[in-house]
Amino acid sequence: MTPGRNHANEVAAALSGKVASVKILELPGLEPAGDVSDWLAGKDPEAAAEELARLAEAAPEWTPERATQSSFAIPPHWKRLDLADLHEWKCEPLVPIVDGIIARGNLVYVAAETQTGKTLLGFYEARKLLQVGKLFEKYNITPIDRLLYLVLEDPDRRAKDRLLDTDHEFVGPVDRERCIFHIAPGFSLIDPHMFAWLEHVITSERRNVVFLDTYQKATPGLTSFDDEKQSIILHKLADLTRRLNITLIILDHVRKRPQNGKRSELTIDDIKGTGGKAQNADCVILMERTPDRKQIQFQSYSKDFDQHVRILLNVAPKGSKEPKFTYAADLDALGSGAVAKGNANRERVLAAFKPGERLSSSEVAQRTGFVESTARKHLSHLTNKGRLDSVGEGKHRRYWRPDSAEENRT
């Protein structure tokens, strides 16, 4: 309860029973510390008097019970905006930190499998955000002033080793206190005292960007699928970004996925645990290593930018003097190229059939130069699409073009 509201209730309590009526009038449109003089400023006196009379008439009678119920004080970062004044709304402008990916005041959720390199990339991004340049040599960076990185998984020696691996990319010293890596094993978002400590550090040290690595370590003993308890923490984190106008980047895991065979592309649905993680985030970033471990599929889905970022990153090996993470290709363009290549290969399979011929998969492989497993895959696709007919099973299965059979009968 604010001091002003507390005083109003004290006066009302003192008058209750001694006067005919007691009301506390809530004046619309006031800032948290505003008073009646602010409300009257700029108003026509007669019109203001009439409006004041209407508000007083409509206000409920004060009672001790109502005083308890109305003790909520509106937080100063809330805004009451009237649609009638839409063109005059004073809104915080969008301030990109990394163009197309991260903006000031965002809650950013980064999810990847274990051993993907998310901490290495997190360390790398943290240092990149301090200087003018481009992330992945492609996306413009608007440097931030002061950054905090909470390291909850790695010991200090491993954090140092990972930072040194990319040190050659960052020329010149960093001002003291500008970028702090806080090794904090045991830190817990569930503990209200630790959460209050985090907020105090952010405000007292004027941090613009905070990394939390990882969310799982910061929520010990809490199952990922406990929607009720998870939502409380996630709402508090989202509120933190709004109240303090900071960017909070949280690193976490995706659910376990098949290790053998062909896997589908990582999606937001693969994030481990409750769906509230993605729902509360302003930006979701997904990372997945390619099978050869030399590249990372990087996807960014931001509510602040029109275009999603879906790219392939090259990852330089440890000890290399090349940039650690560089743009390699656009994932959607690669996908379109793969579709075009597949269509061309299937046309090549169709062209292998002469009119009236019935061929086995091995014969098709010999004519096209494909290995037999690839030939069988294309033959199956063409059969399912009705462009080939077939009969038999296994190695005795034969395929033919139905249009060729029709031509032979005419």
Order of alpha helices (4+ residues) and beta strands (2+ residues): alpha-alpha-alpha-alpha-beta-beta-beta-alpha-beta-beta-beta-alpha-beta-alpha-beta-alpha-alpha-beta-alpha-beta-beta-beta-beta-alpha-alpha-alpha-beta-beta-alpha
